[in-house]
Amino acid sequence: MSTTLARPVLTEVFGPSEGAALRLKQAALVIAGIAVLAIAAKIRIPMWPVPLTMGTFAVLTIGAAYGPRLGAASIFGYLLVGMMGFDVFSGSSAETNGLAYMMGGTGGYLVGYLFAALALGWFARKGWDRSMSRMGAAMLAGNAIIYVPGLLWLGVLYGWDKPILEWGLTPFLLGDALKLALAALLVPAVWKLVGKARG
């Protein structure tokens, strides 16, 4: 489908739509996206069996709201900031950060963030972000896209004889289901508000 036939994403329905003003808006959105990702990664909500973090929720909703290119640019910028040593990742700290942290156990998931944002942006271009059921399905696909390189990297890093699924998948499924449900409710609800505001 060509760009002219694709549906607009949320960030395209407000503000300038061409020229230098559009470029400024896009730059501001990327900076805001990086900041939101950094804050969301540090949110830890007590939950069983592991604390609930909001990093993946932010990645997937930014992908849907920004579209594939701007969403991927935001995630790439976030990864670059982390690579430079800033404490922006969920498990990073002043002592453990930068490229050394990214090459550890979470490295595959961070790569998955980029592809998941692209996927959610693509789904949004198809209009899936305007329906609760389709947004839920898109979030499910996005989560799977994050898990695949994450689990593959864990296997490469620690060996396939280790309990990779017990380490990197099953403890997070409940939290991911809750975040999926939240996004499936939130993003279509924002679209309804946009429709009322424009109507």
Buried (B, 14 or more C-beta within 10 A) or exposed (E): EEEEEBBEBBBBEEEEEEEEEEEEBBEEBBEBBBBBBBEBBBBEEEEEEEEBBBBBBBBBBBBBBBBBEBBBBBBBBBBEBBBEBBBBBBBBEEEEBBEEBBEBBBBBBBBBBBBBBBBBBBBBBBBBBBBBEBBBBBBBBBBEBBBBBBBBBBBEBBEEEEEBEEBBBEBBEBBBBBBBEBBBEBBBEBBEEBEEEEE
